[in-house]
Amino acid sequence: MGENNKSLPELLLNLKEGRYSVVGLAKKWLDVLKKTDEGVGLSEAELIKKSIKDILSGKVTEKDIKEARNKMVKPAAADEDSKGSKGKDGKK
């Protein structure tokens, strides 16, 4: 049975990394999933389970998560830059 086909309890029992690092990564991946098509229609509990399973099964890596989070931040920053920063009176 491949890693992707194992149940979440099996993956947790065979955990090689520290569980706290997995929890941190899972939280970051969950934030990404919430903003993608993969997360649409899933409950918070389902998103948590999916994010942990994606990490433990090797579907996503820490590098993948960092790249996805950077892509989420850059478009928002680009929108702000294109609008220009305005003061309270609406002038630059």
Secondary structure as a PSIPRED ss2 file (coil, helix, strand):
# PSIPRED VFORMAT (PSIPRED V4.0)

   1 M C   1.000  0.000  0.000
   2 G C   1.000  0.000  0.000
   3 E H   0.000  1.000  0.000
   4 N H   0.000  1.000  0.000
   5 N H   0.000  1.000  0.000
   6 K C   1.000  0.000  0.000
   7 S C   1.000  0.000  0.000
   8 L H   0.000  1.000  0.000
   9 P H   0.000  1.000  0.000
  10 E H   0.000  1.000  0.000
  11 L H   0.000  1.000  0.000
  12 L H   0.000  1.000  0.000
  13 L H   0.000  1.000  0.000
  14 N C   1.000  0.000  0.000
  15 L C   1.000  0.000  0.000
  16 K C   1.000  0.000  0.000
  17 E C   1.000  0.000  0.000
  18 G C   1.000  0.000  0.000
  19 R H   0.000  1.000  0.000
  20 Y H   0.000  1.000  0.000
  21 S H   0.000  1.000  0.000
  22 V H   0.000  1.000  0.000
  23 V H   0.000  1.000  0.000
  24 G H   0.000  1.000  0.000
  25 L H   0.000  1.000  0.000
  26 A H   0.000  1.000  0.000
  27 K H   0.000  1.000  0.000
  28 K H   0.000  1.000  0.000
  29 W H   0.000  1.000  0.000
  30 L H   0.000  1.000  0.000
  31 D H   0.000  1.000  0.000
  32 V H   0.000  1.000  0.000
  33 L H   0.000  1.000  0.000
  34 K H   0.000  1.000  0.000
  35 K C   1.000  0.000  0.000
  36 T C   1.000  0.000  0.000
  37 D H   0.000  1.000  0.000
  38 E H   0.000  1.000  0.000
  39 G H   0.000  1.000  0.000
  40 V C   1.000  0.000  0.000
  41 G C   1.000  0.000  0.000
  42 L C   1.000  0.000  0.000
  43 S C   1.000  0.000  0.000
  44 E H   0.000  1.000  0.000
  45 A H   0.000  1.000  0.000
  46 E H   0.000  1.000  0.000
  47 L H   0.000  1.000  0.000
  48 I H   0.000  1.000  0.000
  49 K H   0.000  1.000  0.000
  50 K H   0.000  1.000  0.000
  51 S H   0.000  1.000  0.000
  52 I H   0.000  1.000  0.000
  53 K H   0.000  1.000  0.000
  54 D H   0.000  1.000  0.000
  55 I H   0.000  1.000  0.000
  56 L H   0.000  1.000  0.000
  57 S C   1.000  0.000  0.000
  58 G C   1.000  0.000  0.000
  59 K C   1.000  0.000  0.000
  60 V C   1.000  0.000  0.000
  61 T C   1.000  0.000  0.000
  62 E H   0.000  1.000  0.000
  63 K H   0.000  1.000  0.000
  64 D H   0.000  1.000  0.000
  65 I H   0.000  1.000  0.000
  66 K H   0.000  1.000  0.000
  67 E H   0.000  1.000  0.000
  68 A H   0.000  1.000  0.000
  69 R H   0.000  1.000  0.000
  70 N H   0.000  1.000  0.000
  71 K H   0.000  1.000  0.000
  72 M H   0.000  1.000  0.000
  73 V H   0.000  1.000  0.000
  74 K H   0.000  1.000  0.000
  75 P H   0.000  1.000  0.000
  76 A H   0.000  1.000  0.000
  77 A H   0.000  1.000  0.000
  78 A H   0.000  1.000  0.000
  79 D H   0.000  1.000  0.000
  80 E H   0.000  1.000  0.000
  81 D H   0.000  1.000  0.000
  82 S H   0.000  1.000  0.000
  83 K H   0.000  1.000  0.000
  84 G C   1.000  0.000  0.000
  85 S C   1.000  0.000  0.000
  86 K C   1.000  0.000  0.000
  87 G C   1.000  0.000  0.000
  88 K C   1.000  0.000  0.000
  89 D C   1.000  0.000  0.000
  90 G C   1.000  0.000  0.000
  91 K C   1.000  0.000  0.000
  92 K C   1.000  0.000  0.000
